[in-house]
Amino acid sequence: MQQVRRLVRRGLELTGLIGPYFRWIERRQAGRASVSVDDGRPMPPRELIMVVGAAGGDEGWFSKEGLADAEQFRALALAHGVDLAEPQDVLDLGCGVGRIARWLAPELMAAGGGFQGCDVNQRLLDWCAANLQGRYFVNALQPPLPLPEASLDLVYAKSVFTHLREDTARAWLAEIARVLRPTGLAILTFADEDFTLGWAPKPVRPKVGRQRYIIWNDALEGSNYMSAWTTREHFAALAAPIFDVAEMVPGRRDWPAQAIAVLRPRWHGRGADSG
């Protein structure tokens, strides 16, 4: 049966029908019963929550995990010299439907900072722009961003690099370094060996460590359909030409917590090096 499913899925990928089919599955799951949550922040519709990976459009998961991620990113930034209680310019790369932004954007704006979010999905951005503080804009799957060099203090990306091919991931690392100030930070999550052994599809798990970068469901890059799995060592190597690793937080096997790389740029733009 699994072999049949793989063949059907591959046929959908080759014919270009996997996108509509995957979105149909998301809509079906979003229609299932789910407990409503009022956490004092605007709550997106369940169909949009489902698009960013919350099974069944679960508002409780969306609220709880968004707050936990916001608190963890705030603490990591502070530990490495970027205090979000002070005026800072921040980008949420791959902001989705604002799971983290709905917590961080009000605090940053109140402190006199600037908050921006971007994503490849215009529907999600439209909801964010209508309901959340900050500026939201669409980005392409490939860089560049419509932002000046050295214009940001913090770029964070939650579960973005987990859906990119290796060359695309490398290109986004370079682009993040370009838009960061010399004292800025990047906080990026990815699927490392510990997270992989607990949460990857079973065929992927034996490959981790033996292959540097593993793609599962190689179609619809940038969506939850495709997933990327690597190791902390290799992610650090991808970042090494342009970043120093300030901290590497391992993923977890017992809880769906991805690894986190805290990176400090070695350069900002080409001007300083080009003479």
N, C-alpha and C positions, 0 to 999 in steps of 0.2 A: 504493500500500500504506500509506504514512504517513497519507493522508487517511482510509482505512478504519479504521486504528488509532485516530485521533483521534475518529471518529464512535462507535466502539465504546466508547472510554473515556468520552466524554461521555454516552452512554446509560447506562453503569454509574453515573456520577455522579448523573444525574437520577433514577434508580430507587433510589438509596441502596445499591446493591450494590458500589460501589467499595471500601468498607471491607473486607468479607470477601474480595474478590478480591485486594486489595493485601496483606492478611495471608497469603493462600495463596501468593502469589509469594514473600514473605519466608520462609515455612517451606520452600518448595522450595529456595531459594538457601542457606538455612542447613544443608540436608542434604548439600551438596556437600563433597567432601574438603577438609580444611584442616589445616595443620600446627598441632599443639598447642604451647603455650608455657607454661613455668613461670618466672614472673618474681618468685616469692616472695610474690605477693599473691593473694587469692582470685580465681578466674577464673569469670565467669558462663558459663552454657551458650550454645552458639553461636546458638541460636534467639533468645535475648535480645540477643546482640551484633548480630544481623542487624536487630533492630527499631530500633536506634540508628544504623544506616547503614553498618555494616561489611560490605562485599560478601562474601557467602559465610560470614558469621560468623567472619571472619579474626581469630584470637586474636593473631597477630603484629602486625597493624595496631592492634588494640585496645590492646595493651600499649604499643607504641612511641609511638603518637600521643597516648595518654593521658598518658604520662610527659612527652613534649615539651610538651604544653599546660600541664601542671602547672608545669613549670619556667619556661615563658614567663610565665604568670600570676603566679607568685611573684616573678619579676624585675620585672615591670611594677608590681606592688603596692609592692614595696620602693622602686623609683625614685620613687614618688609618695607615700611616707610611711607605708605600711602594711606593717610587717615581720611576716611570718607566722612568724618564729622567736620572736615575743613573743605573749602571750595576745591573741588576736583572735577576734571572733565573725564567722563566715563562712557565707554561704548559697550553695550551688550550685543556681542556678535552672535547672530542666530537667536534673536530674542524670542522667537516663537510668538505665543500669545501672551507674553508678559509674566510668565510664572515667577521669575525673579525680579523683573522690573517693577512689578506692582508693589514690591516691598522696598526696593532700593531707591527707585526714582524719587519718591516724595522726600526721603531723607536727604538725598544729594541736592535736590532743588532748594530745600529749606536751608541748607548750609551755604547756599550761594554758588553751588557747582552747576555743571551742565551734564545732562543725561541724554544719551542717544541710544536707539536700538535699531538693528537692521536684521533683515531676514530675506530669504528667497521667495517666501510665500506672501503675496500681496494681501490675501484675505486676513491673515493673522495681523499684519501691520495695520490694516484699516481698523480693526477692533482696538488695537493698542492706541492708535492715534486719537480715536474717538473717546477713549475711556481712561487713559493713563497719562500721567505727567511725562514730559520729555518730548523729544523729537524722534520720529520714526521714518525710516526710508528703506526702500527695497535695494538689495544688492544682488549681483549676478552670482552664479555658482563659482566663477573664477574672479580673482581680484582684477582691477583695483577697487578700493572704496572711494567715494567722492568726498574725501577728507584731506586736508593739508598734511604735509609731513610734520612730525613732532608736535601734534596738536592735542594729544590725549595723555592723561595720567594713568589710566587703567583701561585695559581691554580684558573682558572676561568672556568665555565661551563655554557654555554648559552643553555637553552632548552634541557638539558640532563635529569635532574631529573623529568621532565615532561613526560618521557617515560619509567619509571622504576617502577617495583613493589616495595613494601615497604621494603622487605628484601634486595633486590638489592641496593636500595637507601642507606640503613643503612651500607651495606658493602662498598659502594663507599665513604661514609663519613669517615669511618675508614681508608680507603686507602689514601684518600686525606690528612688526618691528619698525616699519616705515612711519606709521602714524603715532608711535609712542614717543614721548619726550625722553630725554636721557635718563631722568630719574623715575620713569614710569615702570609699570609692571604689566605682565600678561598672566592671567590665571585661566588655564585651559584644562578641561577634563578630557580623558581618553580611556579606552579599554585596555588595561595592562594585563599582565599574566595572572595576577590574583583575581581580578574581576572576570577574566576570561574563563578561568577554571571553575568559577561558580555560576556564571550566567551566560556563557556563549552557547550556541547550538552545539550539540554533542560532536558532530564531525569536526568542529573547529578546535576543540580543546586539546587533542593530541598534537596539533600543529604548533601551538604557541611555544615559543622558544626555539623551535626548529626552523620556522619561517619568520622572517623579520616583520612582515606586514601581511595580514591575512584579510581578504575581502570575502564576505558572505553575501550571496544574492547580488551579483554584480550588475545591477541595473538601478535606475532612478537615484543616481548619486545625489546626496544631499537630503534624502528623505529617510524615514525610519525603516523603509524596506531594505536598504543596503546597510550593512554594518562593517566596521573596520576594527581589527584586533591586532595589537602589537605588544611590545614590552616597554618597560620604563627605560631600559638602556637604549633601545632603538628610538624611542620618542625623543630622548635627550640628544641622540646623535642627529636626528632631523633638525633640531633646534640649534645645535652647536655652532654652525657658521655665523649666526647672528644673535644668539642669546647665551647668557650664562644661566644655569639652573640655580635659582635661589633656594628652592625647596621642592621635593618630590614627595607627594602624599600617596602611598600605595592604595590601590583599590581593595575592595573586600570581597571575599567569597561567600560570606554568610549574610550579606545585605547588599542590595543593588546600588552600591556606592562606587562610582568610577574613580580611577586615579586622577590626581590633580598635579599639574606642573605649574609651578610659580617661576616665571622667567623674567630676567632683566635684560633689556636690549644692549648689545655691544655697540651698536651704531644706530643713528637715526637719520635716514635719508642718505643720499649720495654726496650731498654738498660738502660735508666735513671731510670726506675721503678723496674727493676728486680734485681738490686744490683749485 
